[in-house]
Amino acid sequence: MFKPLEKSVTSFSWLICVAEGGLLGLLTQTEDAKEILERKGVTQESGRLAYQVEQGAGHIESAWGGRLYGSLQFLCRHWFEEMNK
């Protein structure tokens, strides 16, 4: 399923959020995507991957709202760093 992803993943930062117990198979698919990215050198330690599994959170707007601030901080941090140089 993620074969096209394997060719060009290293030039991006990646954010993967999933609610455990949410949509059927989604947790497995996101774990697969995370493993592909890590094999390509895109890791949480490098600061280019954020992977969050939230237990008990549903696939509903309020649960996503709780994750939004941290997600935006991760995705936008490079722009903020550039602006503050």
N, C-alpha and C positions, 0 to 999 in steps of 0.2 A: 504494500500500500504506500510506503514512503520512499520507494525507489527514486522518483524524480528529485526528491529532497536531497538525496545523497550527493548530488553533483555540485551544488552551489551554496552550501550552508555556511561556509566559513567567513563570508563577508558581512554577516548580519549579527545582530544581537537577537536572542530568542526568549520569549516569555511563554511559558506553558503553565496554565492553571487548570485544575480539574477538581471537581467535587467528588470525593469518594462516596460511592453508593448512588451516584448520579446516573447518567445515561449508560445503558448496557454496552460494555466493551470499551467505553471511552478511556477508562483508567489504563487498560492494557495498551491501547493505541498511543496514549501520551507517554507511557513508559517506553514503548518502542521508539518513538520519536526522540526522546531524551537520550536513549542509548546510541542512536545513530549520530546525533549531534556530538556526544562525548567521544565517540570513535574518531570523529573528524577534528577533535581538539577544541570544540566549543563546550566549555565546562562552566559550572557555577564558580569555581575557583578563579577562572580567568575573568570573571565579571561579565561574560557575554551570554550567560544562560541563567534564567530564573525559572525554577521548577517548584511549583507549590501544589501539594495535595491537601485539601481541606476536608477533614473528616466531619461528617454530619451536615455539611453545607449542601443545599440543593442547587439545582440548575435553575435558580430563580433570580429575579432582578435584585432583591435585597442582598442576597449572598454575593452576587457579582459586585454590587455597590460597596460592600465591605472590602473587597480586594482591589478596587479601582485605584485608590490613592497610591498604594505601594506599586502597583503595575505601572502607573504613569510615571512615578519616580524612576523606576528602572528603565523604562523605554525612552525617557526624555533626558536622562542624566548627561549624555554626551553633549547635547545642545547647551545645557546649563553650564557645564564645565567650559565649553568654548566661549560662552558669553562672559564668564567670570575670569578670564585670563587677563 
